[in-house]
Amino acid sequence: MDVFRFNRDVMPLLKGFSVVRSTFPEGDFGDLERIEMAGLNKLATVEFWSSGWVAIDVFDCVCEQQVMNVLLSPEQKDLVPEAFEALLDTLIRNA
């Protein structure tokens, strides 16, 4: 999944979340597209690198703990849809 599919398939499900998008050229794994979300007492960051790396991080403000931290390499691209299902579970389904 790339940033465009994430915006199309995942973002519409995150109603009530504020979103900040950032772009950083020439990072450690290439150009970086970052999406930061805040809502339902959670802070989340999803990062897409041009080299195919994907990172997901979620912090729960109520329990003051990081509840999800995933970094997937380009070779693990088949795991990305499952990781985004886990993200949705963490942000909204189990809220």
Backbone torsions as a table, in degrees:
resi	resn	phi	psi	omega
1	MET	NA	137.2	177.0
2	ASP	-109.6	179.1	-176.2
3	VAL	-61.8	-33.5	-179.3
4	PHE	-68.9	-43.8	176.9
5	ARG	-67.3	-35.6	176.7
6	PHE	-61.3	-47.0	179.0
7	ASN	-61.1	-37.3	-178.0
8	ARG	-77.6	-43.1	-170.1
9	ASP	-97.1	-31.8	-173.5
10	VAL	-103.1	-47.2	-174.7
11	MET	-55.9	-38.7	178.9
12	PRO	-61.6	-21.2	-179.9
13	LEU	-81.9	-11.3	-175.9
14	LEU	-100.1	55.9	178.8
15	LYS	-66.7	139.0	179.6
16	GLY	88.3	-1.3	177.8
17	PHE	-95.7	138.0	170.6
18	SER	-83.7	147.6	-173.8
19	VAL	-132.4	134.8	173.5
20	VAL	-126.4	128.7	179.8
21	ARG	-111.4	139.2	179.3
22	SER	-137.2	152.5	176.1
23	THR	-129.2	133.7	179.5
24	PHE	-131.0	115.8	179.2
25	PRO	-77.8	148.2	170.1
26	GLU	58.1	52.1	174.7
27	GLY	-85.1	-168.8	-178.1
28	ASP	-58.5	-35.8	-178.0
29	PHE	-114.8	24.4	-178.8
30	GLY	105.2	-163.0	177.9
31	ASP	-66.0	142.1	-174.4
32	LEU	-118.5	131.3	170.1
33	GLU	-110.8	119.3	-177.6
34	ARG	-115.9	135.6	175.1
35	ILE	-121.5	118.8	178.7
36	GLU	-109.1	131.4	-177.3
37	MET	-126.7	144.2	177.1
38	ALA	-138.4	130.8	178.1
39	GLY	171.7	159.6	179.2
40	LEU	49.4	40.5	178.7
41	ASN	62.5	27.8	178.3
42	LYS	-132.8	148.3	173.4
43	LEU	-118.7	130.2	-177.7
44	ALA	-134.2	146.9	175.1
45	THR	-131.9	132.1	173.6
46	VAL	-122.0	130.9	-177.4
47	GLU	-125.6	135.0	177.7
48	PHE	-121.0	121.2	176.4
49	TRP	-100.5	148.3	-179.0
50	SER	-62.4	-21.3	178.7
51	SER	-82.3	-3.0	177.1
52	GLY	105.0	-5.9	177.0
53	TRP	-72.1	145.2	177.6
54	VAL	-134.2	133.4	178.7
55	ALA	-126.3	142.0	176.4
56	ILE	-133.1	131.8	179.4
57	ASP	-138.3	132.0	178.7
58	VAL	-132.6	131.5	176.6
59	PHE	-117.1	127.8	177.9
60	ASP	-93.2	115.8	-176.3
61	CYS	-73.3	-21.6	-179.7
62	VAL	-74.4	-52.2	-179.4
63	CYS	-89.8	-1.8	177.5
64	GLU	53.9	48.7	179.8
65	GLN	-140.8	151.3	170.2
66	GLN	-75.7	123.0	-175.3
67	VAL	-109.2	-7.4	176.0
68	MET	-154.8	131.8	177.1
69	ASN	-149.4	106.1	-174.9
70	VAL	-129.6	135.2	171.5
71	LEU	-130.5	117.6	-177.6
72	LEU	-112.8	130.6	178.7
73	SER	-80.1	167.2	177.0
74	PRO	-57.3	-31.2	179.1
75	GLU	-70.5	-17.0	-179.1
76	GLN	-101.1	20.8	-174.5
77	LYS	-58.4	-25.5	178.0
78	ASP	-67.8	-18.7	-179.6
79	LEU	-88.2	-9.7	-175.6
80	VAL	-62.2	-46.8	179.0
81	PRO	-58.9	-39.4	177.9
82	GLU	-64.5	-38.5	178.7
83	ALA	-65.3	-37.2	179.1
84	PHE	-74.1	-28.7	171.5
85	GLU	-64.8	-42.0	177.3
86	ALA	-64.5	-36.9	176.1
87	LEU	-61.0	-48.1	178.8
88	LEU	-61.5	-41.1	177.0
89	ASP	-59.7	-43.7	-177.6
90	THR	-68.3	-39.7	-175.5
91	LEU	-81.8	-43.5	-171.0
92	ILE	-127.2	-34.5	-173.0
93	ARG	-75.3	-32.7	-180.0
94	ASN	-108.6	21.2	-176.4
95	ALA	-74.4	NA	NA
